[in-house]
Amino acid sequence: FGFDGYEALAGYLGNYAQGDATVDLTRRIRTDNALSQQWTNILPFYRQSNGVYDNKVFMIPADDNGYFLFYRRDLFSRYNVTVPRTWDEFQNAIEFFHGLYDEVTNTTYHGLCLNRRKGCGAGSSFHIPLGTISQTLGTTQGSFVDPSTGKLIPKDAMLKAIEILDNTVPYSDPDDFLSDTVTNPFQCIATKFTSG
């Protein structure tokens, strides 16, 4: 490639490794003290999920690049709603909470805050449902391409991911769809989470 290094999305790690688009860094991390120190300063979960494929190191994570479900435990407990573990349960929970007026906090809630604004994860939100469908074994599978066959994942997986996201739109905060650019993605998530 003519580069000493390049930045790439960890979600495609399986595709890069299978396509020989990156090199095995495992030995170098063991022998290069500076690189070894940098590697061990990264939390093990992120090292494994964003840098390792087939028990070999191919990438050094620069950020967490992970998706998490944050929820208000107090509200789930108060209203006896089960924390979702499936997309159907997730949909039921956001439908329940959307528009709910909570007298304790004097707040009307949105069912979902999933920032889809430029600079706030807009392009990444598709990976949330898609990854649960196409990467059931973790990073050993590609997001869009099946590493074992080199073929695109089945079209029905893509359509299901689109359907899941589409079903959330009526239960989302309208601000999630603003066209302005956000420069601090963490701040927009934190603000939404703390304000209902």
Backbone hydrogen bonds, N-H to C=O, Kabsch-Sander energy under -0.5 kcal/mol:
donor,donor_aa,acceptor,acceptor_aa,energy
12,Y,9,L,-1.6
13,L,10,A,-2.2
16,Y,12,Y,-2.5
17,A,13,L,-2.7
18,Q,14,G,-2.4
19,G,15,N,-1.9
20,D,17,A,-1.2
21,A,16,Y,-2.8
22,T,16,Y,-0.6
25,L,23,V,-0.6
25,L,57,V,-3.8
26,T,57,V,-0.6
29,I,25,L,-2.5
30,R,26,T,-1.4
31,T,27,R,-1.6
32,D,28,R,-2.6
33,N,31,T,-0.8
36,S,32,D,-3.1
37,Q,33,N,-2.5
38,Q,34,A,-2.1
39,W,35,L,-2.6
40,T,36,S,-2.5
41,N,37,Q,-1.2
42,I,39,W,-1.3
46,Y,43,L,-0.6
47,R,43,L,-2.3
48,Q,44,P,-2.7
49,S,45,F,-2.9
50,N,46,Y,-2.3
51,G,47,R,-1.3
52,V,47,R,-0.6
52,V,48,Q,-1.0
53,Y,56,K,-2.7
56,K,53,Y,-1.6
58,F,51,G,-3.1
58,F,56,K,-0.6
59,M,51,G,-1.7
70,F,68,F,-0.7
73,R,71,Y,-1.1
76,F,72,R,-2.4
77,S,73,R,-2.5
78,R,74,D,-2.7
79,Y,75,L,-2.4
80,N,77,S,-1.1
81,V,76,F,-2.7
90,F,86,T,-2.2
91,Q,87,W,-2.5
92,N,88,D,-2.4
93,A,89,E,-2.3
94,I,90,F,-2.4
95,E,91,Q,-2.2
96,F,92,N,-2.1
97,F,93,A,-2.4
98,H,94,I,-1.8
99,G,109,Y,-3.5
100,L,97,F,-2.1
102,D,100,L,-0.6
102,D,107,T,-3.2
103,E,101,Y,-0.7
106,N,102,D,-1.5
107,T,102,D,-1.4
109,Y,100,L,-2.5
109,Y,107,T,-0.5
110,H,196,G,-1.4
111,G,171,Y,-0.8
112,L,171,Y,-1.6
114,L,112,L,-0.5
115,N,113,C,-0.5
116,R,176,D,-1.2
120,C,117,R,-2.4
122,A,117,R,-1.3
124,S,121,G,-0.6
125,S,121,G,-1.5
127,H,124,S,-1.7
128,I,124,S,-0.6
128,I,125,S,-0.8
130,L,126,F,-1.8
131,G,127,H,-2.7
132,T,128,I,-0.9
133,I,129,P,-0.9
133,I,130,L,-0.9
134,S,130,L,-3.5
135,Q,131,G,-1.9
138,G,135,Q,-1.8
140,T,137,L,-0.6
141,Q,138,G,-1.7
142,G,145,V,-0.5
146,D,151,K,-3.2
149,T,146,D,-1.1
150,G,146,D,-3.4
151,K,146,D,-0.5
153,I,144,F,-2.9
157,A,154,P,-1.2
158,M,154,P,-1.1
159,L,155,K,-2.5
160,K,156,D,-2.1
161,A,157,A,-2.1
162,I,158,M,-2.3
163,E,159,L,-2.4
164,I,160,K,-2.6
165,L,161,A,-2.2
166,D,162,I,-2.9
167,N,163,E,-2.4
168,T,164,I,-0.7
168,T,165,L,-1.0
169,V,165,L,-0.7
169,V,166,D,-1.0
171,Y,168,T,-1.6
172,S,169,V,-1.7
173,D,112,L,-1.4
176,D,173,D,-2.4
177,F,174,P,-1.7
178,L,175,D,-1.6
182,V,118,K,-2.6
188,C,184,N,-1.7
189,I,185,P,-1.8
190,A,186,F,-3.0
191,T,187,Q,-2.5
192,K,188,C,-1.6
193,F,189,I,-2.8
194,T,190,A,-2.2
195,S,191,T,-1.1
196,G,192,K,-0.6
196,G,193,F,-0.6
